[in-house]
Amino acid sequence: MTAVEAYDGKAGWRISPFQGRKDPERMSADDVKPLMEDAEIDGPLVNWKEKGSTLEYVGREDVDGTSAYKIKVVRKNGDVNFVYLDPDHFLEIRILSQRVRHGAQEETETDVGDYEKIGGVFLPFSIESGRKGDSDKQKVVIEKAEANVPVDDAIFHFPTTASK
């Protein structure tokens, strides 16, 4: 079984076979918020003004033994990210996201690392994410990445036919 979550720049949809749903279903605006952030492959700091965000440097904080720079990003929808930058390379090592989802405050902590340079850009090959303070986090390890590979935009659009 394969679970799918997709965002085409306007709307999100998912297939949730582990919850007994094999057909695609549209996602609510609240459920799409994390996908919108994930779609920002350049992160919340690049072009922050154009995205309608505000930034504030809030000092340094220890992140697993690293005295990281801490930047507060307030997005135009009111959600907040705290971005922690490695002081030597200025790469993101942690992002703490605070958003309101389904009327409740939610905090997600994402640790990124094992950067490799692909097409002139540093990309994290290790991403570990979950609720802040929760020991049960999802870990993604990227084995291979390629730059500027053509992709048909249709794979992100809501499917017109049901799965079998």
Secondary structure, 3 states (H helix, E strand, C coil): CCCEEEECCCCEEEECHHHCCCCCEECCHHHHHHHHHHCCCCCCCCCCCCCCCEEEEEEEEEECCEEEEEEEEECCCCCEEEEEECCCCCCEEEEEEEEEECCEEEEEEEEEEEEEEECCEEEEEEEEEEECCCCCCEEEECCCCCCCCCCCHHHHCCCCCCCC
